[in-house]
Amino acid sequence: MATKSKDWKLRVGEDEDRLVKAASDSTDTKFSSFVRDAAVAEAHRVLADRNTFPLDAEAWGKFCDLLDRPAQVPSGLEELFSKPSVFE
């Protein structure tokens, strides 16, 4: 486990404080761990579609070929969408 060397100083409202403390208590998690874990999970979620992935020329060519090929519709899906919707 990495050594924690940074302090986060946050100002929150009373309602926010009560809510987060209740959630951390309900999971038997220390308050600071709960806040840190939630913040890190949200950061991963927000950044998930903003990451880049390097590809060499061969892998890039294969990737482009996959993107350029015609759409493939599984027969089961085609059959499902040919039926009337239950919501109509």
C-alpha positions in Angstrom: 0.0 0.0 0.0 1.4 3.4 -1.0 2.2 5.9 1.7 -0.4 8.7 1.9 1.3 12.0 2.0 -1.3 14.5 0.7 -4.0 16.2 2.7 -7.3 17.2 1.0 -9.0 20.1 2.7 -12.7 20.3 1.7 -15.5 22.6 2.8 -18.9 21.0 2.7 -22.4 21.8 4.0 -24.0 20.2 7.0 -26.4 18.1 4.9 -23.5 16.8 2.7 -21.5 16.0 5.8 -24.4 14.1 7.4 -25.1 12.2 4.2 -21.5 11.1 3.5 -21.0 10.2 7.2 -24.2 8.1 7.2 -23.0 6.3 4.1 -19.5 5.6 5.5 -21.0 4.4 8.7 -23.4 2.1 6.9 -20.5 0.4 5.1 -18.3 0.2 8.2 -15.7 2.2 6.3 -13.6 5.0 7.9 -14.9 8.4 6.8 -11.6 9.4 5.1 -11.3 6.1 3.3 -14.9 6.4 2.1 -14.4 9.9 0.7 -11.1 9.1 -0.9 -12.4 5.8 -2.5 -15.5 7.6 -3.8 -13.5 10.5 -5.2 -11.0 8.1 -6.9 -13.8 6.0 -8.4 -15.5 9.0 -9.8 -12.3 10.3 -11.2 -11.8 6.9 -13.0 -15.3 7.1 -14.4 -14.9 10.7 -15.6 -11.6 10.0 -17.3 -12.5 6.6 -18.7 -13.4 7.9 -22.2 -10.6 10.5 -22.2 -7.7 8.1 -22.1 -5.6 7.4 -25.2 -4.1 4.1 -26.1 -1.0 3.9 -28.3 -1.0 1.5 -31.2 1.8 0.5 -33.5 1.2 0.8 -37.3 0.1 -2.9 -37.6 -2.3 -2.7 -34.7 -3.6 0.7 -35.9 -4.3 -0.9 -39.4 -6.3 -3.8 -37.8 -8.2 -1.3 -35.6 -9.1 0.8 -38.7 -10.2 -2.3 -40.6 -12.5 -3.3 -37.8 -14.0 0.2 -37.7 -14.4 0.3 -41.5 -16.1 -3.0 -42.0 -19.9 -3.2 -42.5 -22.0 -3.5 -39.4 -22.8 -7.0 -38.4 -26.2 -7.7 -37.0 -26.6 -11.0 -35.1 -29.6 -12.9 -36.5 -31.2 -13.2 -33.0 -31.1 -9.4 -32.7 -32.6 -8.9 -36.1 -35.4 -11.4 -35.2 -36.1 -9.6 -31.9 -36.4 -6.2 -33.5 -38.7 -7.5 -36.2 -41.4 -8.3 -33.6 -43.8 -5.6 -32.3 -42.7 -3.9 -29.1 -44.5 -4.8 -25.9 -44.5 -1.0 -25.1 -46.7 0.0 -28.0 
